[in-house]
Amino acid sequence: MPDLHPLQVKTIFHPSDFSAASEVAFAHALRLALVSRAQLRMLHVAPNSHTDWHDFPGVRETLVRWGLIQADRPRGAVAELGIDVRKVIAESDHPVRACLSYLEKHPADLIVLAVHTHEGRTGWLHRHVGEPIAKNAGLMTLYLPHGVPGFVSLQDGSVTLRNILIPITQKPRPQPAIEAVRRLVEHLPIPPGKITLLHVGPAAEAPAPRLPELPGWTWDRQNRDGDPAVEILEAARELPADLMVMTTDGPDGFLDGLRGTTSERVLREARCPILNLPAGTVLG
């Protein structure tokens, strides 16, 4: 399996509320942990001590289903794949506080998070919980919207990533998002596809980032006029995008929901996974 050490993703944090959406996010966290040979930390927050450890997704069972280990192999077979998985239950009435407290004691490089975008869903990872976890942690975060299968199959672990959308602006600069996509494309087991750079606004204001050569992959530049959130979401639907990658910063930050900003609207309505890189993210 390819190695992602240059990404410096050594620890992946995956909070789970044991919902179906969290199970999809778990598949993505596990696949990325396998590829990067990272530690995978899974946390569930419960108001009491009645949570059963068996409620956590079964790592070993999943790897057997994916054909990566044999069912009769000893428990140490998981570690032989180069990953270290730990499951933690935190007893608390405050999921955000519990997750941030855990991250303070156990730093991570990437959060993989399911987000329920509609109120009334079961589980605690709705937007008002999931978003503050990522915002306050200030970490690279992969969001899996509720009801979206994502690009990693829960059934067999296969990866489908043929259309990647990168919305770009002058600020924050798009280069970190482009670099993240390059690393994913080079190291994930996927066939060639297309990467679309989308700028919304006057064409003369579109940035001109450096584009790496990726054999078999094509770069497509698009410029649109109109409401940025509307155009980004429309482009994602038209492709259709398997993944959206955004670098975000400042008052129009990706999680600034107080003013209904572009990025928050995209997160709320997108029907594909979104990888968010806070401005200043350095991929070593």
C-alpha contacts under 8 A as a table, 3 or more apart, distances in Angstrom:
res1	aa1	res2	aa2	distance
1	M	34	L	7.94
1	M	35	V	6.37
2	P	35	V	5.98
2	P	36	S	7.79
2	P	187	H	5.62
2	P	188	L	7.06
2	P	189	P	7.80
3	D	35	V	5.73
3	D	36	S	5.45
3	D	37	R	7.10
3	D	187	H	6.63
4	L	7	L	5.63
4	L	8	Q	7.43
4	L	9	V	7.49
4	L	35	V	6.16
4	L	36	S	4.30
4	L	37	R	7.44
4	L	183	R	7.64
4	L	187	H	6.34
5	H	8	Q	5.40
5	H	9	V	6.91
5	H	10	K	7.77
5	H	36	S	5.99
5	H	37	R	7.83
6	P	283	L	7.36
6	P	284	G	5.78
7	L	36	S	7.89
7	L	180	A	7.94
7	L	183	R	6.94
7	L	283	L	5.51
7	L	284	G	5.93
8	Q	109	D	7.51
8	Q	283	L	6.71
8	Q	284	G	6.00
9	V	12	I	7.09
9	V	36	S	6.51
9	V	38	A	6.53
9	V	109	D	5.39
9	V	110	L	6.68
10	K	36	S	7.14
10	K	37	R	7.25
10	K	38	A	4.51
10	K	39	Q	6.07
10	K	108	A	7.44
10	K	109	D	6.51
11	T	33	A	7.87
11	T	38	A	5.28
11	T	39	Q	4.57
11	T	40	L	5.97
11	T	41	R	7.34
11	T	107	P	7.60
11	T	108	A	4.84
11	T	109	D	5.51
11	T	110	L	6.76
12	I	29	A	6.93
12	I	33	A	6.86
12	I	38	A	6.83
12	I	39	Q	6.10
12	I	40	L	4.92
12	I	41	R	6.11
12	I	108	A	5.69
12	I	109	D	6.07
12	I	110	L	4.91
12	I	111	I	5.83
12	I	112	V	7.14
13	F	29	A	7.98
13	F	40	L	6.17
13	F	41	R	4.93
13	F	42	M	6.18
13	F	43	L	7.74
13	F	108	A	6.05
13	F	109	D	7.80
13	F	110	L	6.20
13	F	111	I	4.77
13	F	112	V	6.29
14	H	25	A	7.82
14	H	26	F	6.99
14	H	29	A	6.77
14	H	40	L	7.37
14	H	41	R	6.07
14	H	42	M	4.82
14	H	43	L	6.35
14	H	111	I	5.90
14	H	112	V	5.10
14	H	113	L	6.08
15	P	42	M	5.64
15	P	43	L	4.64
15	P	44	H	5.88
15	P	99	C	7.45
15	P	112	V	7.54
15	P	113	L	6.46
16	S	19	S	7.48
16	S	22	S	5.47
16	S	23	E	7.85
16	S	26	F	7.88
16	S	42	M	6.87
16	S	43	L	6.05
16	S	44	H	5.26
16	S	45	V	7.92
16	S	113	L	7.72
16	S	114	A	7.72
16	S	125	L	7.67
17	D	22	S	6.39
17	D	44	H	6.01
17	D	45	V	7.36
17	D	123	G	5.37
17	D	124	W	6.16
17	D	125	L	6.52
18	F	22	S	5.87
18	F	23	E	6.73
18	F	44	H	7.93
18	F	55	D	6.77
18	F	56	F	6.64
18	F	57	P	7.68
18	F	123	G	7.34
19	S	22	S	5.14
19	S	23	E	6.40
19	S	122	T	7.29
19	S	123	G	6.26
20	A	23	E	5.05
20	A	24	V	6.61
21	A	24	V	5.25
21	A	25	A	6.43
21	A	114	A	5.72
21	A	115	V	7.48
21	A	116	H	7.57
21	A	144	L	7.41
21	A	145	P	7.42
21	A	146	H	5.30
21	A	147	G	6.55
21	A	148	V	7.86
22	S	25	A	4.89
22	S	26	F	6.00
22	S	113	L	7.27
22	S	114	A	5.16
23	E	26	F	4.91
23	E	27	A	6.46
23	E	57	P	6.85
23	E	154	L	7.84
24	V	27	A	5.24
24	V	28	H	6.73
24	V	114	A	7.69
24	V	144	L	7.56
24	V	149	P	6.53
24	V	150	G	7.36
24	V	154	L	6.26
25	A	28	H	5.18
25	A	29	A	6.20
25	A	112	V	6.32
25	A	113	L	6.06
25	A	114	A	5.54
25	A	143	Y	7.92
25	A	144	L	5.98
26	F	29	A	4.97
26	F	30	L	6.00
26	F	57	P	7.50
26	F	112	V	7.63
27	A	30	L	5.20
27	A	31	R	6.13
27	A	152	V	6.45
27	A	153	S	7.11
27	A	154	L	5.41
27	A	157	G	7.20
28	H	31	R	5.18
28	H	32	L	6.11
28	H	112	V	7.41
28	H	150	G	7.96
28	H	151	F	7.74
28	H	152	V	5.67
29	A	32	L	5.28
29	A	33	A	6.04
29	A	40	L	7.38
29	A	112	V	5.85
30	L	33	A	4.99
30	L	34	L	6.15
30	L	40	L	7.18
30	L	59	V	7.92
31	R	34	L	5.10
31	R	35	V	6.29
31	R	152	V	7.38
31	R	157	G	6.93
32	L	35	V	5.14
32	L	36	S	6.04
32	L	38	A	7.93
33	A	36	S	5.24
33	A	37	R	5.41
33	A	38	A	4.72
33	A	39	Q	6.57
33	A	40	L	6.27
33	A	83	I	6.53
34	L	37	R	5.00
34	L	38	A	6.75
34	L	81	L	7.01
34	L	82	G	6.96
34	L	83	I	6.18
35	V	38	A	7.88
35	V	187	H	7.52
35	V	188	L	7.09
37	R	81	L	7.58
37	R	82	G	4.97
37	R	83	I	5.08
38	A	82	G	7.33
38	A	83	I	5.41
38	A	84	D	6.80
39	Q	83	I	5.64
39	Q	84	D	4.64
39	Q	85	V	5.94
39	Q	86	R	7.95
40	L	83	I	7.25
40	L	84	D	6.08
40	L	85	V	4.75
40	L	86	R	6.38
41	R	85	V	6.04
41	R	86	R	5.12
41	R	87	K	6.13
41	R	88	V	7.58
42	M	85	V	7.68
42	M	86	R	6.21
42	M	87	K	4.78
42	M	88	V	6.12
43	L	87	K	6.02
43	L	88	V	4.81
43	L	89	I	5.80
43	L	90	A	7.14
43	L	99	C	7.61
44	H	88	V	6.40
44	H	89	I	4.92
44	H	90	A	6.18
45	V	89	I	5.88
45	V	90	A	4.76
45	V	91	E	5.85
45	V	92	S	6.19
45	V	93	D	7.85
45	V	94	H	7.97
45	V	95	P	5.75
45	V	98	A	7.02
45	V	99	C	7.84
46	A	49	S	7.08
46	A	51	T	6.93
46	A	89	I	7.16
46	A	90	A	6.25
46	A	91	E	5.01
46	A	92	S	5.72
46	A	93	D	6.87
46	A	95	P	7.92
47	P	91	E	5.34
47	P	92	S	4.76
47	P	93	D	4.85
48	N	51	T	7.29
48	N	91	E	5.68
48	N	92	S	7.19
49	S	91	E	6.46
51	T	55	D	7.38
51	T	89	I	7.83
52	D	55	D	5.49
52	D	56	F	7.93
53	W	56	F	5.88
54	H	57	P	7.50
54	H	58	G	7.68
56	F	87	K	7.70
58	G	61	E	5.20
58	G	62	T	6.02
59	V	62	T	5.14
59	V	63	L	6.22
60	R	63	L	5.14
60	R	64	V	6.20
60	R	75	R	7.98
60	R	78	V	6.74
61	E	64	V	5.14
61	E	65	R	6.24
61	E	71	A	7.93
62	T	65	R	5.04
62	T	66	W	6.14
63	L	66	W	4.93
63	L	67	G	6.24
63	L	68	L	5.35
63	L	69	I	6.01
64	V	67	G	5.08
64	V	68	L	5.87
64	V	69	I	5.10
64	V	70	Q	5.80
64	V	71	A	5.85
65	R	68	L	7.69
65	R	155	Q	7.06
65	R	156	D	6.23
66	W	69	I	7.94
66	W	155	Q	7.07
66	W	156	D	4.43
66	W	157	G	5.49
67	G	70	Q	7.08
67	G	156	D	7.59
69	I	73	R	7.01
69	I	77	A	6.91
69	I	78	V	7.57
70	Q	73	R	5.44
73	R	76	G	7.89
73	R	77	A	6.12
74	P	77	A	5.74
75	R	78	V	6.42
76	G	79	A	5.40
76	G	80	E	6.54
77	A	80	E	5.02
77	A	81	L	6.95
78	V	81	L	5.56
78	V	82	G	7.59
78	V	83	I	6.98
78	V	84	D	7.90
79	A	82	G	5.41
79	A	83	I	5.39
79	A	84	D	6.03
80	E	83	I	7.42
90	A	98	A	6.82
92	S	95	P	6.68
92	S	98	A	6.60
94	H	97	R	5.46
94	H	98	A	6.13
95	P	98	A	5.06
95	P	99	C	6.05
95	P	124	W	7.48
95	P	129	V	7.03
96	V	99	C	5.26
96	V	100	L	6.16
96	V	129	V	5.89
96	V	130	G	7.59
96	V	132	P	6.81
96	V	133	I	5.60
97	R	100	L	5.25
97	R	101	S	5.98
98	A	101	S	5.12
98	A	102	Y	6.20
99	C	102	Y	5.11
99	C	103	L	6.24
99	C	133	I	6.81
100	L	103	L	5.00
100	L	104	E	6.17
100	L	133	I	6.45
100	L	136	N	7.57
100	L	137	A	6.62
101	S	104	E	5.15
101	S	105	K	6.61
102	Y	105	K	5.31
102	Y	106	H	5.87
103	L	106	H	4.80
103	L	107	P	4.96
103	L	108	A	6.71
103	L	137	A	7.47
104	E	107	P	5.90
108	A	111	I	7.29
108	A	139	L	7.82
109	D	139	L	6.47
109	D	140	M	6.71
110	L	139	L	6.15
110	L	140	M	5.07
110	L	141	T	5.60
110	L	142	L	7.50
111	I	134	A	7.30
111	I	139	L	6.84
111	I	140	M	6.37
111	I	141	T	4.59
111	I	142	L	6.17
112	V	141	T	5.84
112	V	142	L	4.79
112	V	143	Y	6.22
112	V	144	L	7.72
113	L	130	G	7.07
113	L	141	T	7.20
113	L	142	L	6.13
113	L	143	Y	5.06
113	L	144	L	6.12
114	A	125	L	6.72
114	A	130	G	7.55
114	A	143	Y	5.78
114	A	144	L	4.61
114	A	145	P	5.91
114	A	146	H	6.69
115	V	125	L	5.60
115	V	126	H	5.38
115	V	127	R	5.84
115	V	130	G	6.01
115	V	143	Y	6.60
115	V	144	L	6.07
115	V	145	P	5.04
115	V	146	H	5.86
116	H	119	E	7.43
116	H	121	R	6.73
116	H	125	L	6.07
116	H	126	H	4.33
116	H	127	R	6.10
116	H	145	P	6.22
116	H	146	H	4.91
117	T	126	H	6.15
117	T	127	R	5.91
117	T	145	P	6.68
117	T	146	H	6.38
117	T	268	R	5.91
117	T	269	E	7.69
118	H	121	R	6.50
118	H	126	H	7.33
119	E	126	H	7.08
121	R	126	H	7.53
123	G	126	H	7.49
124	W	129	V	6.87
125	L	128	H	7.73
125	L	129	V	5.54
125	L	130	G	5.26
126	H	129	V	5.54
126	H	130	G	5.92
127	R	130	G	5.08
127	R	131	E	5.45
128	H	131	E	5.96
128	H	132	P	6.73
129	V	132	P	5.78
129	V	133	I	6.53
130	G	133	I	5.36
130	G	134	A	6.69
131	E	134	A	5.43
131	E	135	K	6.04
131	E	255	L	6.27
132	P	135	K	4.87
132	P	136	N	5.73
132	P	255	L	7.73
133	I	136	N	5.63
133	I	137	A	6.02
134	A	137	A	5.13
134	A	138	G	6.04
134	A	139	L	6.33
134	A	140	M	7.93
134	A	141	T	6.57
135	K	138	G	5.32
135	K	139	L	7.59
135	K	255	L	6.32
138	G	278	P	6.62
139	L	277	L	7.20
139	L	278	P	6.77
140	M	275	L	7.27
140	M	276	N	5.72
140	M	277	L	4.75
140	M	278	P	6.41
140	M	281	T	7.61
141	T	275	L	5.73
141	T	276	N	5.26
141	T	277	L	6.78
142	L	273	P	6.91
142	L	274	I	5.69
142	L	275	L	4.35
142	L	276	N	6.33
143	Y	273	P	5.55
143	Y	274	I	5.14
143	Y	275	L	6.30
143	Y	276	N	7.87
144	L	148	V	6.74
144	L	150	G	6.78
144	L	272	C	7.20
144	L	273	P	4.86
144	L	274	I	6.89
145	P	148	V	5.68
145	P	270	A	7.42
145	P	271	R	6.69
145	P	272	C	6.90
145	P	273	P	6.49
148	V	271	R	6.21
148	V	272	C	6.26
148	V	273	P	7.51
149	P	152	V	7.60
149	P	153	S	7.40
150	G	153	S	7.49
150	G	242	D	6.90
150	G	243	L	7.84
150	G	272	C	6.40
150	G	273	P	5.84
151	F	159	V	5.47
151	F	160	T	4.89
151	F	161	L	5.92
151	F	242	D	6.17
151	F	243	L	7.47
151	F	273	P	7.78
152	V	157	G	5.73
152	V	158	S	5.68
152	V	159	V	4.64
152	V	160	T	6.50
153	S	156	D	5.65
153	S	157	G	4.72
153	S	158	S	5.28
153	S	159	V	6.47
154	L	157	G	5.68
159	V	188	L	7.77
159	V	189	P	6.92
159	V	190	I	6.35
160	T	190	I	6.74
160	T	242	D	7.37
161	L	164	I	7.10
161	L	190	I	6.65
161	L	191	P	7.98
161	L	193	G	7.36
161	L	242	D	5.57
161	L	243	L	7.15
162	R	190	I	7.94
162	R	191	P	7.36
162	R	192	P	6.66
162	R	193	G	4.27
162	R	194	K	6.06
162	R	241	A	7.93
162	R	242	D	6.66
163	N	193	G	5.98
163	N	194	K	5.11
163	N	195	I	5.96
163	N	196	T	7.55
163	N	239	L	6.68
163	N	240	P	6.76
163	N	241	A	4.96
163	N	242	D	5.41
163	N	243	L	6.93
164	I	194	K	6.42
164	I	195	I	4.77
164	I	196	T	6.19
164	I	241	A	5.54
164	I	242	D	5.95
164	I	243	L	5.04
164	I	244	M	5.83
164	I	245	V	7.51
165	L	195	I	5.95
165	L	196	T	4.88
165	L	197	L	6.25
165	L	198	L	7.26
165	L	236	A	6.81
165	L	241	A	6.08
165	L	243	L	6.35
165	L	244	M	4.70
165	L	245	V	6.36
166	I	177	A	7.14
166	I	178	I	7.54
166	I	195	I	7.40
166	I	196	T	6.06
166	I	197	L	4.95
166	I	198	L	6.16
166	I	244	M	5.82
166	I	245	V	5.09
166	I	246	M	6.05
167	P	197	L	5.86
167	P	198	L	4.65
167	P	199	H	6.01
167	P	232	I	6.92
167	P	244	M	7.84
167	P	245	V	7.29
167	P	246	M	6.22
168	I	173	R	7.43
168	I	174	P	5.53
168	I	197	L	6.48
168	I	198	L	5.84
168	I	199	H	5.27
168	I	200	V	8.00
168	I	206	A	7.69
168	I	207	P	7.28
168	I	246	M	7.56
169	T	172	P	6.43
169	T	173	R	6.46
169	T	174	P	6.72
169	T	199	H	6.30
169	T	200	V	7.90
169	T	206	A	6.47
169	T	207	P	6.27
170	Q	173	R	5.38
170	Q	174	P	7.42
170	Q	205	E	7.38
170	Q	206	A	6.80
170	Q	207	P	5.43
171	K	174	P	7.71
171	K	249	D	7.80
172	P	247	T	6.35
172	P	248	T	5.96
172	P	249	D	5.89
172	P	279	A	6.27
173	R	176	P	7.42
173	R	247	T	7.18
173	R	279	A	7.70
174	P	177	A	5.50
174	P	178	I	6.41
174	P	209	P	6.89
174	P	246	M	7.58
174	P	247	T	6.09
175	Q	178	I	5.02
175	Q	179	E	6.07
175	Q	209	P	6.20
175	Q	210	R	7.25
176	P	179	E	5.05
176	P	180	A	6.13
176	P	247	T	6.71
176	P	277	L	7.28
176	P	279	A	7.80
176	P	280	G	7.98
176	P	281	T	6.68
176	P	282	V	7.18
176	P	283	L	7.52
177	A	180	A	5.08
177	A	181	V	6.27
177	A	245	V	5.92
177	A	246	M	5.87
177	A	247	T	5.69
177	A	277	L	6.78
178	I	181	V	5.14
178	I	182	R	6.21
178	I	211	L	7.40
179	E	182	R	5.00
179	E	183	R	6.34
179	E	283	L	7.57
180	A	183	R	5.24
180	A	184	L	6.32
180	A	283	L	7.36
181	V	184	L	5.07
181	V	185	V	6.05
181	V	245	V	7.55
182	R	185	V	5.22
182	R	186	E	6.07
182	R	212	P	7.25
182	R	214	L	7.46
183	R	186	E	5.22
183	R	187	H	6.14
184	L	187	H	5.43
184	L	188	L	5.63
185	V	188	L	5.76
185	V	190	I	7.24
185	V	214	L	7.85
186	E	214	L	7.63
192	P	215	P	7.61
192	P	216	G	5.09
192	P	217	W	4.99
193	G	216	G	7.12
193	G	217	W	5.04
193	G	218	T	6.62
194	K	217	W	5.55
194	K	218	T	4.85
194	K	219	W	6.04
194	K	220	D	7.17
195	I	217	W	7.33
195	I	218	T	6.22
195	I	219	W	5.03
195	I	220	D	6.15
196	T	219	W	5.96
196	T	220	D	4.66
196	T	221	R	5.85
196	T	222	Q	7.12
197	L	219	W	7.45
197	L	220	D	6.11
197	L	221	R	4.86
197	L	222	Q	6.08
198	L	221	R	6.18
198	L	222	Q	4.85
198	L	223	N	5.87
198	L	224	R	7.59
198	L	232	I	7.46
199	H	203	A	7.69
199	H	206	A	6.03
199	H	222	Q	6.29
199	H	223	N	4.85
199	H	224	R	6.39
200	V	223	N	5.72
200	V	224	R	4.77
200	V	225	D	5.51
200	V	226	G	6.90
200	V	227	D	7.69
200	V	228	P	5.64
200	V	231	E	7.14
200	V	232	I	7.90
201	G	205	E	7.15
201	G	206	A	7.60
201	G	223	N	7.09
201	G	224	R	6.18
201	G	225	D	5.13
201	G	226	G	7.05
201	G	228	P	7.82
202	P	205	E	5.52
202	P	206	A	7.07
202	P	223	N	7.84
202	P	224	R	7.95
202	P	225	D	7.08
203	A	206	A	5.33
203	A	223	N	6.20
206	A	223	N	7.84
214	L	217	W	5.44
214	L	218	T	7.73
224	R	231	E	7.05
225	D	228	P	7.88
225	D	231	E	7.74
226	G	230	V	7.51
226	G	231	E	6.62
227	D	230	V	5.36
227	D	231	E	6.13
228	P	231	E	5.22
228	P	232	I	6.02
228	P	262	T	6.39
229	A	232	I	5.22
229	A	233	L	6.13
229	A	262	T	4.96
229	A	263	S	7.04
229	A	265	R	6.33
229	A	266	V	5.78
230	V	233	L	5.33
230	V	234	E	6.06
231	E	234	E	4.99
231	E	235	A	6.04
232	I	235	A	5.18
232	I	236	A	6.22
232	I	266	V	7.40
233	L	236	A	5.07
233	L	237	R	6.31
233	L	266	V	6.51
233	L	269	E	7.51
233	L	270	A	6.24
234	E	237	R	5.11
234	E	238	E	6.17
235	A	238	E	5.07
235	A	239	L	6.24
235	A	240	P	7.56
235	A	241	A	7.97
236	A	239	L	5.62
236	A	240	P	5.37
236	A	241	A	4.88
236	A	244	M	7.72
236	A	270	A	7.77
236	A	272	C	7.82
237	R	240	P	4.74
237	R	241	A	6.59
237	R	271	R	7.83
238	E	241	A	7.68
241	A	244	M	6.71
241	A	272	C	6.54
242	D	272	C	5.89
242	D	273	P	6.92
243	L	272	C	5.78
243	L	273	P	5.09
243	L	274	I	5.85
243	L	275	L	7.41
244	M	272	C	7.00
244	M	273	P	6.30
244	M	274	I	4.71
244	M	275	L	6.19
245	V	274	I	5.73
245	V	275	L	4.69
245	V	276	N	6.01
245	V	277	L	7.73
246	M	274	I	7.47
246	M	275	L	6.32
246	M	276	N	5.07
246	M	277	L	6.19
247	T	276	N	5.93
247	T	277	L	4.72
247	T	278	P	5.70
247	T	279	A	5.80
248	T	252	D	7.60
248	T	253	G	5.13
248	T	254	F	5.43
248	T	263	S	7.94
248	T	276	N	7.00
248	T	277	L	6.34
248	T	278	P	5.17
248	T	279	A	5.52
249	D	252	D	6.52
249	D	253	G	4.47
249	D	254	F	7.02
249	D	278	P	6.11
249	D	279	A	5.30
250	G	253	G	5.08
251	P	256	D	6.95
252	D	256	D	6.21
252	D	261	T	5.80
252	D	262	T	6.91
252	D	263	S	6.80
253	G	256	D	5.27
253	G	261	T	7.85
253	G	263	S	6.49
253	G	264	E	7.81
254	F	262	T	7.73
254	F	263	S	4.42
254	F	264	E	5.48
254	F	267	L	7.73
254	F	276	N	7.51
255	L	263	S	6.74
255	L	264	E	5.34
256	D	259	R	6.79
256	D	260	G	7.30
256	D	261	T	6.47
256	D	263	S	7.49
256	D	264	E	6.04
257	G	260	G	5.09
257	G	261	T	6.30
257	G	264	E	5.31
257	G	265	R	7.80
258	L	261	T	7.73
260	G	264	E	6.28
260	G	265	R	6.36
261	T	264	E	5.47
261	T	265	R	6.25
262	T	265	R	5.27
262	T	266	V	6.28
263	S	266	V	5.07
263	S	267	L	6.31
264	E	267	L	5.13
264	E	268	R	6.16
265	R	268	R	5.04
265	R	269	E	6.21
266	V	269	E	5.37
266	V	270	A	5.48
267	L	270	A	5.57
267	L	274	I	7.52
270	A	273	P	7.74
277	L	281	T	6.22
278	P	281	T	5.78
